[in-house]
Amino acid sequence: MKIIRLRAGKERSLLRRHPWVFDGAVAKGGGDAGETVRVESAEGQFLAWGAFSPASRIRVRAWSFDEAQRIDAAFFRDTLARAIALRERLGIESNGVRLVHGESDGLPGLIVDRYGDTLVAQFTACGVERWKAPIADALIELTGCPRLYERSDTSSRKLEGLPDATGWLRGSGETSLELQEHGWRLGLDIAHGHKTGYYLDQRDSRRVCHEYTKRLCFAHVLNCFSYTGGFSVAALAGGAGHVTSIDSSGPALEQARANLLLNGLDPARATFMDADVNTALRQFVAEGRSFDAIVLDPPKFAPTAAHAERAARAYKDLNRQAFKLLTPGGVLFTFSCSGGIGVELFHKIVASAGLDAGVDGAILQRLGGACDHPMTINFPEGEYLKGLVVMKKA
């Protein structure tokens, strides 16, 4: 077994069971891509078993902090079984569920979502890439699903020195599927959609938007970065008079139109705009438009803390324009999925945006990822998704 020896004082994070070792913490040692290595302190104390990533700044991702643990196919099967059993206990009322959430489930770099009888996996780090075959076999065995599609085409894979990889790992068939949640039907494509095909992490937030719409009777709703219209369906199903959905992807908007029809919703109550959100918001402000509710769910602006300053400006500008467009008593559902933007910073950004727009707001609710996207207490970076429900004061 190859050994990674850390620099003096760099063992503290592993002693706290944080799963990452950065390149600057390594004094000596190495291994092949994805190879299991023994991580030791400068004094030779055992710290963890981990997967080595020679091209990544995250040089080692920990598998286990138990010196007696053997990292083999049985380890991955047992770890997967625990993750899947947790989701079964949660009793999620949807056929779309995240079964494995990377570090939070003890499998750094692995994401697995289930859509009915189809699994979709992302292998984003060298360690899980090396163990791909036994992981795939275990997933099929443990879930009883006949099909497993790979969507390893994320930017994080490039940081690991790994090429994109997509296609069927087990089984075959159509990639167009239907998600069912909260009594709604949502079409998706696991081969071409975002992430593994859909944003399952926003499941609970879509329900929250639906409930506020029913309670407050929104007449005009604006859904920005609408993708395939999950929040649009939620608002219309909740009784919204009209929903305007903006996205820069024509195919996503076509799917959004189809999703309205899937749910028996009147297309006359919806407008779809293939446009840049920032430009559209400024145009609406200039035209004197207003909305009773606005959803801001932009893409990731800050993947790491190093990008936080630039991302903060982008988030602030979006929220400032949204506050200007809200009617008095209107509600803003605003989100950040950037790991580099923490909860407190996001709150400050939204507050600053309101101040610049000359409005005050009451935070009605804080939102986060759905319960099948957990984070561990030792890995705060897992809290990438955060949201606020803010009512504009009259």
Contacts in CASP RR format, 6 or more apart in sequence:
PFRMAT RR
TARGET T0000
AUTHOR 0000-0000-0000
METHOD contacts of the structure
MODEL  1
MKIIRLRAGKERSLLRRHPWVFDGAVAKGGGDAGETVRVESAEGQFLAWG
AFSPASRIRVRAWSFDEAQRIDAAFFRDTLARAIALRERLGIESNGVRLV
HGESDGLPGLIVDRYGDTLVAQFTACGVERWKAPIADALIELTGCPRLYE
RSDTSSRKLEGLPDATGWLRGSGETSLELQEHGWRLGLDIAHGHKTGYYL
DQRDSRRVCHEYTKRLCFAHVLNCFSYTGGFSVAALAGGAGHVTSIDSSG
PALEQARANLLLNGLDPARATFMDADVNTALRQFVAEGRSFDAIVLDPPK
FAPTAAHAERAARAYKDLNRQAFKLLTPGGVLFTFSCSGGIGVELFHKIV
ASAGLDAGVDGAILQRLGGACDHPMTINFPEGEYLKGLVVMKKA
1 36 0 8 1.000
1 37 0 8 1.000
1 38 0 8 1.000
2 29 0 8 1.000
2 30 0 8 1.000
2 31 0 8 1.000
2 35 0 8 1.000
2 37 0 8 1.000
2 38 0 8 1.000
2 52 0 8 1.000
3 29 0 8 1.000
3 37 0 8 1.000
3 38 0 8 1.000
3 39 0 8 1.000
3 40 0 8 1.000
4 21 0 8 1.000
4 26 0 8 1.000
4 28 0 8 1.000
4 29 0 8 1.000
4 30 0 8 1.000
4 37 0 8 1.000
4 38 0 8 1.000
4 39 0 8 1.000
4 40 0 8 1.000
4 52 0 8 1.000
4 59 0 8 1.000
4 60 0 8 1.000
5 26 0 8 1.000
5 27 0 8 1.000
5 28 0 8 1.000
5 29 0 8 1.000
5 40 0 8 1.000
5 41 0 8 1.000
5 42 0 8 1.000
5 44 0 8 1.000
6 14 0 8 1.000
6 21 0 8 1.000
6 25 0 8 1.000
6 26 0 8 1.000
6 27 0 8 1.000
6 39 0 8 1.000
6 40 0 8 1.000
6 41 0 8 1.000
6 42 0 8 1.000
6 47 0 8 1.000
7 24 0 8 1.000
7 25 0 8 1.000
7 26 0 8 1.000
7 27 0 8 1.000
7 42 0 8 1.000
8 42 0 8 1.000
9 41 0 8 1.000
9 42 0 8 1.000
10 21 0 8 1.000
10 24 0 8 1.000
10 25 0 8 1.000
10 41 0 8 1.000
10 42 0 8 1.000
11 41 0 8 1.000
11 42 0 8 1.000
11 45 0 8 1.000
11 47 0 8 1.000
13 20 0 8 1.000
13 21 0 8 1.000
13 25 0 8 1.000
14 21 0 8 1.000
14 39 0 8 1.000
14 47 0 8 1.000
14 48 0 8 1.000
14 62 0 8 1.000
14 65 0 8 1.000
15 47 0 8 1.000
16 378 0 8 1.000
17 62 0 8 1.000
17 65 0 8 1.000
17 378 0 8 1.000
18 378 0 8 1.000
18 379 0 8 1.000
19 48 0 8 1.000
19 61 0 8 1.000
19 62 0 8 1.000
19 103 0 8 1.000
19 106 0 8 1.000
19 108 0 8 1.000
19 378 0 8 1.000
19 379 0 8 1.000
20 58 0 8 1.000
20 60 0 8 1.000
20 61 0 8 1.000
20 62 0 8 1.000
20 108 0 8 1.000
21 39 0 8 1.000
21 48 0 8 1.000
21 58 0 8 1.000
21 59 0 8 1.000
21 60 0 8 1.000
21 61 0 8 1.000
21 62 0 8 1.000
22 57 0 8 1.000
22 58 0 8 1.000
22 59 0 8 1.000
23 56 0 8 1.000
23 57 0 8 1.000
23 58 0 8 1.000
23 59 0 8 1.000
24 59 0 8 1.000
25 59 0 8 1.000
26 59 0 8 1.000
26 60 0 8 1.000
27 42 0 8 1.000
29 37 0 8 1.000
30 37 0 8 1.000
30 52 0 8 1.000
30 54 0 8 1.000
31 37 0 8 1.000
31 52 0 8 1.000
31 54 0 8 1.000
32 52 0 8 1.000
32 54 0 8 1.000
33 52 0 8 1.000
33 53 0 8 1.000
33 54 0 8 1.000
33 55 0 8 1.000
33 126 0 8 1.000
33 127 0 8 1.000
33 129 0 8 1.000
33 130 0 8 1.000
33 160 0 8 1.000
33 161 0 8 1.000
33 162 0 8 1.000
34 51 0 8 1.000
34 52 0 8 1.000
34 53 0 8 1.000
34 125 0 8 1.000
34 126 0 8 1.000
34 127 0 8 1.000
34 129 0 8 1.000
34 130 0 8 1.000
35 51 0 8 1.000
35 52 0 8 1.000
35 130 0 8 1.000
36 49 0 8 1.000
36 50 0 8 1.000
36 51 0 8 1.000
36 52 0 8 1.000
36 63 0 8 1.000
36 71 0 8 1.000
37 49 0 8 1.000
37 50 0 8 1.000
37 51 0 8 1.000
37 52 0 8 1.000
37 60 0 8 1.000
38 46 0 8 1.000
38 49 0 8 1.000
39 46 0 8 1.000
39 47 0 8 1.000
39 48 0 8 1.000
39 49 0 8 1.000
39 50 0 8 1.000
39 60 0 8 1.000
39 62 0 8 1.000
40 46 0 8 1.000
40 47 0 8 1.000
41 47 0 8 1.000
46 67 0 8 1.000
47 65 0 8 1.000
48 60 0 8 1.000
48 62 0 8 1.000
48 63 0 8 1.000
48 64 0 8 1.000
48 65 0 8 1.000
49 62 0 8 1.000
49 63 0 8 1.000
49 64 0 8 1.000
49 66 0 8 1.000
49 69 0 8 1.000
49 71 0 8 1.000
50 60 0 8 1.000
50 61 0 8 1.000
50 62 0 8 1.000
50 63 0 8 1.000
50 64 0 8 1.000
50 71 0 8 1.000
51 60 0 8 1.000
51 61 0 8 1.000
51 63 0 8 1.000
51 108 0 8 1.000
51 125 0 8 1.000
51 126 0 8 1.000
51 127 0 8 1.000
51 128 0 8 1.000
51 130 0 8 1.000
52 59 0 8 1.000
52 60 0 8 1.000
52 126 0 8 1.000
52 127 0 8 1.000
53 59 0 8 1.000
53 60 0 8 1.000
53 61 0 8 1.000
53 125 0 8 1.000
53 126 0 8 1.000
53 127 0 8 1.000
53 160 0 8 1.000
54 126 0 8 1.000
55 126 0 8 1.000
55 159 0 8 1.000
55 160 0 8 1.000
55 161 0 8 1.000
56 125 0 8 1.000
56 126 0 8 1.000
56 159 0 8 1.000
56 160 0 8 1.000
56 161 0 8 1.000
57 159 0 8 1.000
58 125 0 8 1.000
61 103 0 8 1.000
61 108 0 8 1.000
61 109 0 8 1.000
61 125 0 8 1.000
61 127 0 8 1.000
62 108 0 8 1.000
63 69 0 8 1.000
63 71 0 8 1.000
63 75 0 8 1.000
63 106 0 8 1.000
63 108 0 8 1.000
64 71 0 8 1.000
64 75 0 8 1.000
69 75 0 8 1.000
73 131 0 8 1.000
73 134 0 8 1.000
73 138 0 8 1.000
76 107 0 8 1.000
76 131 0 8 1.000
76 134 0 8 1.000
76 135 0 8 1.000
76 138 0 8 1.000
77 134 0 8 1.000
77 138 0 8 1.000
77 141 0 8 1.000
77 142 0 8 1.000
79 105 0 8 1.000
79 106 0 8 1.000
79 107 0 8 1.000
80 99 0 8 1.000
80 100 0 8 1.000
80 107 0 8 1.000
80 135 0 8 1.000
80 138 0 8 1.000
80 139 0 8 1.000
80 142 0 8 1.000
81 138 0 8 1.000
81 142 0 8 1.000
82 105 0 8 1.000
83 99 0 8 1.000
83 100 0 8 1.000
83 101 0 8 1.000
83 105 0 8 1.000
83 106 0 8 1.000
83 107 0 8 1.000
84 99 0 8 1.000
84 100 0 8 1.000
84 142 0 8 1.000
84 143 0 8 1.000
86 105 0 8 1.000
86 374 0 8 1.000
87 97 0 8 1.000
87 98 0 8 1.000
87 99 0 8 1.000
87 372 0 8 1.000
90 371 0 8 1.000
90 372 0 8 1.000
92 203 0 8 1.000
92 370 0 8 1.000
92 371 0 8 1.000
92 372 0 8 1.000
93 181 0 8 1.000
93 182 0 8 1.000
94 179 0 8 1.000
94 180 0 8 1.000
94 181 0 8 1.000
94 182 0 8 1.000
94 200 0 8 1.000
94 203 0 8 1.000
95 114 0 8 1.000
95 115 0 8 1.000
95 116 0 8 1.000
95 179 0 8 1.000
95 180 0 8 1.000
95 181 0 8 1.000
96 113 0 8 1.000
96 114 0 8 1.000
96 115 0 8 1.000
96 116 0 8 1.000
96 179 0 8 1.000
96 180 0 8 1.000
96 181 0 8 1.000
96 198 0 8 1.000
96 200 0 8 1.000
97 113 0 8 1.000
97 114 0 8 1.000
97 200 0 8 1.000
97 372 0 8 1.000
98 111 0 8 1.000
98 112 0 8 1.000
98 113 0 8 1.000
98 114 0 8 1.000
98 200 0 8 1.000
98 201 0 8 1.000
98 370 0 8 1.000
98 372 0 8 1.000
98 373 0 8 1.000
99 112 0 8 1.000
99 113 0 8 1.000
99 114 0 8 1.000
99 119 0 8 1.000
99 139 0 8 1.000
99 143 0 8 1.000
99 372 0 8 1.000
100 107 0 8 1.000
100 110 0 8 1.000
100 111 0 8 1.000
100 112 0 8 1.000
100 121 0 8 1.000
101 111 0 8 1.000
101 372 0 8 1.000
101 373 0 8 1.000
101 374 0 8 1.000
102 108 0 8 1.000
102 109 0 8 1.000
102 110 0 8 1.000
102 111 0 8 1.000
103 109 0 8 1.000
103 376 0 8 1.000
103 379 0 8 1.000
103 381 0 8 1.000
103 382 0 8 1.000
104 373 0 8 1.000
104 374 0 8 1.000
104 375 0 8 1.000
104 376 0 8 1.000
104 379 0 8 1.000
104 382 0 8 1.000
105 374 0 8 1.000
107 128 0 8 1.000
108 125 0 8 1.000
108 127 0 8 1.000
108 128 0 8 1.000
109 122 0 8 1.000
109 123 0 8 1.000
109 124 0 8 1.000
109 125 0 8 1.000
109 127 0 8 1.000
109 128 0 8 1.000
109 156 0 8 1.000
110 121 0 8 1.000
110 122 0 8 1.000
110 123 0 8 1.000
110 124 0 8 1.000
110 125 0 8 1.000
110 128 0 8 1.000
110 135 0 8 1.000
111 121 0 8 1.000
111 122 0 8 1.000
111 124 0 8 1.000
111 196 0 8 1.000
112 119 0 8 1.000
112 120 0 8 1.000
112 121 0 8 1.000
112 122 0 8 1.000
112 139 0 8 1.000
113 119 0 8 1.000
113 120 0 8 1.000
113 121 0 8 1.000
113 195 0 8 1.000
113 196 0 8 1.000
113 197 0 8 1.000
113 198 0 8 1.000
113 200 0 8 1.000
114 120 0 8 1.000
114 143 0 8 1.000
114 145 0 8 1.000
115 177 0 8 1.000
115 179 0 8 1.000
115 188 0 8 1.000
115 190 0 8 1.000
115 197 0 8 1.000
115 198 0 8 1.000
116 145 0 8 1.000
116 177 0 8 1.000
117 144 0 8 1.000
117 145 0 8 1.000
117 146 0 8 1.000
117 147 0 8 1.000
118 145 0 8 1.000
118 147 0 8 1.000
118 148 0 8 1.000
118 149 0 8 1.000
118 177 0 8 1.000
118 190 0 8 1.000
119 139 0 8 1.000
119 140 0 8 1.000
119 143 0 8 1.000
119 145 0 8 1.000
119 147 0 8 1.000
119 148 0 8 1.000
119 149 0 8 1.000
120 148 0 8 1.000
120 149 0 8 1.000
120 150 0 8 1.000
120 151 0 8 1.000
120 190 0 8 1.000
120 196 0 8 1.000
120 197 0 8 1.000
121 135 0 8 1.000
121 136 0 8 1.000
121 139 0 8 1.000
121 148 0 8 1.000
121 149 0 8 1.000
121 150 0 8 1.000
121 151 0 8 1.000
121 152 0 8 1.000
121 169 0 8 1.000
121 196 0 8 1.000
122 150 0 8 1.000
122 151 0 8 1.000
122 152 0 8 1.000
122 154 0 8 1.000
122 195 0 8 1.000
122 196 0 8 1.000
123 129 0 8 1.000
123 132 0 8 1.000
123 135 0 8 1.000
123 150 0 8 1.000
123 152 0 8 1.000
123 157 0 8 1.000
123 165 0 8 1.000
124 152 0 8 1.000
124 154 0 8 1.000
124 156 0 8 1.000
124 157 0 8 1.000
124 160 0 8 1.000
125 156 0 8 1.000
125 157 0 8 1.000
125 160 0 8 1.000
126 160 0 8 1.000
126 161 0 8 1.000
126 162 0 8 1.000
128 135 0 8 1.000
129 152 0 8 1.000
129 160 0 8 1.000
129 162 0 8 1.000
132 169 0 8 1.000
136 148 0 8 1.000
136 169 0 8 1.000
136 170 0 8 1.000
137 170 0 8 1.000
139 145 0 8 1.000
139 148 0 8 1.000
140 146 0 8 1.000
140 148 0 8 1.000
140 170 0 8 1.000
146 170 0 8 1.000
146 171 0 8 1.000
147 168 0 8 1.000
147 170 0 8 1.000
147 171 0 8 1.000
147 172 0 8 1.000
147 173 0 8 1.000
148 168 0 8 1.000
148 169 0 8 1.000
148 170 0 8 1.000
148 171 0 8 1.000
149 166 0 8 1.000
149 167 0 8 1.000
149 168 0 8 1.000
149 169 0 8 1.000
149 175 0 8 1.000
149 190 0 8 1.000
149 191 0 8 1.000
150 165 0 8 1.000
150 166 0 8 1.000
150 167 0 8 1.000
150 168 0 8 1.000
150 169 0 8 1.000
151 166 0 8 1.000
151 167 0 8 1.000
151 190 0 8 1.000
151 191 0 8 1.000
151 195 0 8 1.000
151 196 0 8 1.000
151 197 0 8 1.000
152 162 0 8 1.000
152 164 0 8 1.000
152 165 0 8 1.000
152 166 0 8 1.000
153 164 0 8 1.000
153 165 0 8 1.000
153 166 0 8 1.000
155 303 0 8 1.000
156 303 0 8 1.000
157 163 0 8 1.000
157 164 0 8 1.000
157 165 0 8 1.000
166 191 0 8 1.000
167 191 0 8 1.000
175 189 0 8 1.000
175 190 0 8 1.000
175 191 0 8 1.000
175 192 0 8 1.000
176 187 0 8 1.000
176 188 0 8 1.000
176 189 0 8 1.000
177 187 0 8 1.000
177 188 0 8 1.000
177 189 0 8 1.000
177 190 0 8 1.000
178 185 0 8 1.000
178 186 0 8 1.000
178 187 0 8 1.000
178 188 0 8 1.000
178 262 0 8 1.000
179 185 0 8 1.000
179 186 0 8 1.000
179 187 0 8 1.000
179 188 0 8 1.000
179 198 0 8 1.000
180 186 0 8 1.000
181 203 0 8 1.000
181 206 0 8 1.000
182 203 0 8 1.000
182 206 0 8 1.000
182 207 0 8 1.000
182 210 0 8 1.000
182 234 0 8 1.000
184 230 0 8 1.000
184 233 0 8 1.000
184 234 0 8 1.000
184 237 0 8 1.000
184 263 0 8 1.000
185 259 0 8 1.000
185 262 0 8 1.000
185 263 0 8 1.000
186 198 0 8 1.000
186 228 0 8 1.000
186 229 0 8 1.000
186 230 0 8 1.000
186 233 0 8 1.000
186 259 0 8 1.000
186 262 0 8 1.000
187 228 0 8 1.000
187 255 0 8 1.000
187 258 0 8 1.000
187 259 0 8 1.000
187 262 0 8 1.000
188 197 0 8 1.000
188 198 0 8 1.000
188 228 0 8 1.000
188 255 0 8 1.000
189 197 0 8 1.000
189 255 0 8 1.000
190 196 0 8 1.000
190 197 0 8 1.000
192 251 0 8 1.000
194 227 0 8 1.000
198 228 0 8 1.000
199 227 0 8 1.000
199 297 0 8 1.000
200 370 0 8 1.000
200 372 0 8 1.000
200 373 0 8 1.000
201 337 0 8 1.000
201 368 0 8 1.000
201 369 0 8 1.000
201 370 0 8 1.000
201 373 0 8 1.000
201 385 0 8 1.000
202 231 0 8 1.000
202 297 0 8 1.000
202 335 0 8 1.000
202 369 0 8 1.000
202 370 0 8 1.000
202 385 0 8 1.000
203 370 0 8 1.000
204 367 0 8 1.000
204 368 0 8 1.000
204 369 0 8 1.000
204 370 0 8 1.000
204 371 0 8 1.000
205 231 0 8 1.000
205 333 0 8 1.000
205 335 0 8 1.000
205 367 0 8 1.000
205 368 0 8 1.000
205 369 0 8 1.000
205 387 0 8 1.000
206 230 0 8 1.000
206 231 0 8 1.000
206 233 0 8 1.000
206 234 0 8 1.000
207 234 0 8 1.000
208 333 0 8 1.000
208 365 0 8 1.000
208 367 0 8 1.000
208 389 0 8 1.000
209 231 0 8 1.000
209 234 0 8 1.000
209 235 0 8 1.000
209 293 0 8 1.000
209 295 0 8 1.000
209 333 0 8 1.000
210 234 0 8 1.000
210 235 0 8 1.000
210 237 0 8 1.000
210 238 0 8 1.000
212 218 0 8 1.000
212 293 0 8 1.000
212 331 0 8 1.000
212 333 0 8 1.000
212 364 0 8 1.000
212 389 0 8 1.000
213 221 0 8 1.000
213 234 0 8 1.000
213 235 0 8 1.000
213 238 0 8 1.000
213 239 0 8 1.000
213 240 0 8 1.000
213 293 0 8 1.000
214 238 0 8 1.000
214 239 0 8 1.000
216 292 0 8 1.000
216 293 0 8 1.000
216 330 0 8 1.000
216 331 0 8 1.000
217 239 0 8 1.000
218 235 0 8 1.000
218 239 0 8 1.000
218 240 0 8 1.000
218 241 0 8 1.000
218 292 0 8 1.000
218 293 0 8 1.000
218 330 0 8 1.000
218 331 0 8 1.000
219 240 0 8 1.000
219 241 0 8 1.000
219 242 0 8 1.000
219 292 0 8 1.000
220 240 0 8 1.000
220 241 0 8 1.000
220 242 0 8 1.000
220 244 0 8 1.000
220 290 0 8 1.000
220 291 0 8 1.000
220 292 0 8 1.000
220 293 0 8 1.000
221 232 0 8 1.000
221 235 0 8 1.000
221 240 0 8 1.000
221 241 0 8 1.000
221 242 0 8 1.000
221 243 0 8 1.000
221 244 0 8 1.000
221 291 0 8 1.000
221 292 0 8 1.000
221 293 0 8 1.000
221 294 0 8 1.000
221 295 0 8 1.000
222 243 0 8 1.000
222 244 0 8 1.000
222 246 0 8 1.000
222 284 0 8 1.000
222 291 0 8 1.000
222 293 0 8 1.000
222 294 0 8 1.000
222 295 0 8 1.000
222 325 0 8 1.000
223 229 0 8 1.000
223 231 0 8 1.000
223 232 0 8 1.000
223 235 0 8 1.000
223 243 0 8 1.000
223 244 0 8 1.000
223 245 0 8 1.000
223 246 0 8 1.000
223 294 0 8 1.000
223 295 0 8 1.000
224 246 0 8 1.000
224 277 0 8 1.000
224 280 0 8 1.000
224 281 0 8 1.000
224 294 0 8 1.000
224 295 0 8 1.000
224 296 0 8 1.000
224 297 0 8 1.000
224 298 0 8 1.000
224 318 0 8 1.000
224 322 0 8 1.000
225 246 0 8 1.000
225 247 0 8 1.000
225 277 0 8 1.000
225 296 0 8 1.000
225 297 0 8 1.000
225 298 0 8 1.000
225 299 0 8 1.000
226 232 0 8 1.000
226 245 0 8 1.000
226 246 0 8 1.000
226 247 0 8 1.000
226 252 0 8 1.000
226 253 0 8 1.000
226 256 0 8 1.000
226 272 0 8 1.000
226 295 0 8 1.000
226 297 0 8 1.000
227 247 0 8 1.000
227 249 0 8 1.000
227 252 0 8 1.000
227 256 0 8 1.000
227 297 0 8 1.000
228 252 0 8 1.000
228 255 0 8 1.000
228 256 0 8 1.000
228 259 0 8 1.000
229 245 0 8 1.000
229 252 0 8 1.000
229 255 0 8 1.000
229 256 0 8 1.000
229 259 0 8 1.000
230 256 0 8 1.000
230 259 0 8 1.000
231 295 0 8 1.000
231 297 0 8 1.000
231 333 0 8 1.000
232 243 0 8 1.000
232 245 0 8 1.000
232 256 0 8 1.000
232 259 0 8 1.000
232 260 0 8 1.000
232 270 0 8 1.000
233 259 0 8 1.000
233 260 0 8 1.000
233 263 0 8 1.000
233 265 0 8 1.000
235 243 0 8 1.000
235 293 0 8 1.000
235 295 0 8 1.000
236 243 0 8 1.000
236 260 0 8 1.000
236 263 0 8 1.000
236 265 0 8 1.000
236 266 0 8 1.000
236 269 0 8 1.000
236 270 0 8 1.000
237 263 0 8 1.000
237 265 0 8 1.000
240 269 0 8 1.000
240 293 0 8 1.000
241 269 0 8 1.000
242 269 0 8 1.000
242 270 0 8 1.000
242 271 0 8 1.000
243 269 0 8 1.000
243 270 0 8 1.000
243 271 0 8 1.000
244 270 0 8 1.000
244 271 0 8 1.000
244 272 0 8 1.000
244 273 0 8 1.000
244 291 0 8 1.000
245 253 0 8 1.000
245 256 0 8 1.000
245 270 0 8 1.000
245 271 0 8 1.000
245 272 0 8 1.000
245 273 0 8 1.000
246 273 0 8 1.000
246 275 0 8 1.000
246 277 0 8 1.000
246 280 0 8 1.000
247 253 0 8 1.000
247 256 0 8 1.000
247 272 0 8 1.000
247 273 0 8 1.000
247 274 0 8 1.000
247 277 0 8 1.000
248 274 0 8 1.000
248 275 0 8 1.000
248 276 0 8 1.000
248 277 0 8 1.000
249 274 0 8 1.000
250 274 0 8 1.000
253 272 0 8 1.000
253 273 0 8 1.000
253 274 0 8 1.000
256 272 0 8 1.000
257 267 0 8 1.000
257 270 0 8 1.000
257 272 0 8 1.000
260 266 0 8 1.000
260 267 0 8 1.000
260 270 0 8 1.000
261 267 0 8 1.000
273 280 0 8 1.000
277 298 0 8 1.000
277 318 0 8 1.000
278 317 0 8 1.000
278 318 0 8 1.000
278 321 0 8 1.000
281 318 0 8 1.000
281 321 0 8 1.000
281 322 0 8 1.000
281 325 0 8 1.000
282 321 0 8 1.000
284 321 0 8 1.000
284 325 0 8 1.000
285 321 0 8 1.000
285 324 0 8 1.000
285 325 0 8 1.000
289 325 0 8 1.000
290 325 0 8 1.000
290 326 0 8 1.000
290 327 0 8 1.000
291 325 0 8 1.000
291 326 0 8 1.000
291 327 0 8 1.000
291 330 0 8 1.000
292 326 0 8 1.000
292 327 0 8 1.000
292 329 0 8 1.000
292 330 0 8 1.000
292 331 0 8 1.000
293 326 0 8 1.000
293 330 0 8 1.000
293 331 0 8 1.000
293 332 0 8 1.000
293 333 0 8 1.000
294 322 0 8 1.000
294 325 0 8 1.000
294 326 0 8 1.000
294 331 0 8 1.000
294 332 0 8 1.000
294 333 0 8 1.000
295 333 0 8 1.000
295 334 0 8 1.000
296 318 0 8 1.000
296 319 0 8 1.000
296 322 0 8 1.000
296 332 0 8 1.000
296 333 0 8 1.000
296 334 0 8 1.000
296 335 0 8 1.000
297 333 0 8 1.000
297 335 0 8 1.000
297 337 0 8 1.000
298 314 0 8 1.000
298 315 0 8 1.000
298 318 0 8 1.000
298 335 0 8 1.000
298 336 0 8 1.000
298 337 0 8 1.000
299 337 0 8 1.000
300 337 0 8 1.000
300 338 0 8 1.000
300 339 0 8 1.000
301 307 0 8 1.000
301 310 0 8 1.000
301 311 0 8 1.000
301 314 0 8 1.000
301 315 0 8 1.000
301 336 0 8 1.000
301 338 0 8 1.000
301 341 0 8 1.000
302 308 0 8 1.000
302 310 0 8 1.000
302 311 0 8 1.000
302 312 0 8 1.000
302 338 0 8 1.000
302 339 0 8 1.000
302 340 0 8 1.000
302 341 0 8 1.000
303 338 0 8 1.000
303 339 0 8 1.000
303 340 0 8 1.000
304 339 0 8 1.000
304 340 0 8 1.000
305 339 0 8 1.000
305 340 0 8 1.000
307 338 0 8 1.000
307 340 0 8 1.000
308 338 0 8 1.000
308 340 0 8 1.000
308 341 0 8 1.000
308 345 0 8 1.000
311 338 0 8 1.000
311 340 0 8 1.000
311 341 0 8 1.000
312 341 0 8 1.000
312 345 0 8 1.000
312 349 0 8 1.000
315 336 0 8 1.000
315 341 0 8 1.000
315 346 0 8 1.000
315 349 0 8 1.000
315 350 0 8 1.000
315 353 0 8 1.000
316 349 0 8 1.000
316 352 0 8 1.000
316 353 0 8 1.000
316 356 0 8 1.000
317 353 0 8 1.000
318 353 0 8 1.000
319 332 0 8 1.000
319 334 0 8 1.000
319 349 0 8 1.000
319 350 0 8 1.000
319 353 0 8 1.000
319 354 0 8 1.000
320 353 0 8 1.000
320 354 0 8 1.000
320 356 0 8 1.000
320 357 0 8 1.000
321 357 0 8 1.000
322 332 0 8 1.000
322 334 0 8 1.000
322 353 0 8 1.000
323 332 0 8 1.000
323 353 0 8 1.000
323 354 0 8 1.000
323 357 0 8 1.000
323 358 0 8 1.000
323 359 0 8 1.000
323 392 0 8 1.000
324 357 0 8 1.000
324 359 0 8 1.000
326 332 0 8 1.000
326 359 0 8 1.000
326 392 0 8 1.000
327 392 0 8 1.000
328 392 0 8 1.000
328 393 0 8 1.000
328 394 0 8 1.000
329 391 0 8 1.000
329 392 0 8 1.000
329 393 0 8 1.000
329 394 0 8 1.000
330 391 0 8 1.000
330 392 0 8 1.000
331 364 0 8 1.000
331 389 0 8 1.000
331 390 0 8 1.000
331 391 0 8 1.000
331 392 0 8 1.000
332 388 0 8 1.000
332 389 0 8 1.000
332 390 0 8 1.000
332 391 0 8 1.000
332 392 0 8 1.000
333 367 0 8 1.000
333 387 0 8 1.000
333 388 0 8 1.000
333 389 0 8 1.000
334 350 0 8 1.000
334 387 0 8 1.000
334 388 0 8 1.000
334 390 0 8 1.000
335 367 0 8 1.000
335 385 0 8 1.000
335 386 0 8 1.000
335 387 0 8 1.000
336 342 0 8 1.000
336 346 0 8 1.000
336 349 0 8 1.000
336 385 0 8 1.000
336 386 0 8 1.000
336 387 0 8 1.000
337 384 0 8 1.000
337 385 0 8 1.000
338 384 0 8 1.000
339 381 0 8 1.000
339 382 0 8 1.000
339 383 0 8 1.000
339 384 0 8 1.000
340 384 0 8 1.000
341 349 0 8 1.000
341 386 0 8 1.000
342 383 0 8 1.000
342 386 0 8 1.000
343 366 0 8 1.000
343 383 0 8 1.000
343 386 0 8 1.000
346 386 0 8 1.000
346 387 0 8 1.000
346 388 0 8 1.000
347 363 0 8 1.000
347 388 0 8 1.000
350 388 0 8 1.000
350 390 0 8 1.000
354 360 0 8 1.000
354 361 0 8 1.000
359 392 0 8 1.000
359 393 0 8 1.000
360 392 0 8 1.000
360 393 0 8 1.000
361 390 0 8 1.000
361 391 0 8 1.000
361 392 0 8 1.000
361 393 0 8 1.000
362 390 0 8 1.000
362 391 0 8 1.000
362 393 0 8 1.000
363 388 0 8 1.000
363 389 0 8 1.000
363 390 0 8 1.000
364 389 0 8 1.000
364 390 0 8 1.000
364 391 0 8 1.000
365 388 0 8 1.000
365 389 0 8 1.000
366 386 0 8 1.000
366 387 0 8 1.000
366 388 0 8 1.000
366 389 0 8 1.000
367 386 0 8 1.000
367 387 0 8 1.000
367 388 0 8 1.000
367 389 0 8 1.000
368 383 0 8 1.000
368 385 0 8 1.000
368 386 0 8 1.000
368 387 0 8 1.000
369 385 0 8 1.000
373 385 0 8 1.000
375 382 0 8 1.000
375 383 0 8 1.000
376 382 0 8 1.000
END
